Amino acid sequence: MFYEIRTYRLRNGAIPTYLKVVEEEGIAIQRKHLGELVGYFFSEIGPINEIVHIWAYPSLDERERRRAALMNDAAWRDFLPKIRDLIEVAENKIMRAARFSPTGAVAS
């Protein structure tokens, strides 16, 4: 399993607005295409104004297919401007779980 960890640093004070619009519109579109949402988080202690969401994919090819489907969805393209200006920095990484991880890693 591959885990995509997306981390956004938002403008100061933008977390409530970001979470509201994602909850009301964005997450349904993402789930329709991306599949398994592992978690969606916001910072409480540590780096402030940070959002982290994690998605699981069985393969990198499946991730690519699902991300392409999301980007081809007109509803998603209409949604993006609602969050784009709230995000100052975006980071994305792909991780694999260790065999002993409770996330269900497979032996490599």
Protein Blocks (a to p, Z undefined) as FASTA:
>chain_A
ZZddddddddehilmmmmmmmmmmmmmmmmmmnopafbdcddfbhcehiacdddddfbfk
lmmmmmmmmmmpmklmmmmmmmmmmpmbdcdddddddfklcnopacZZ
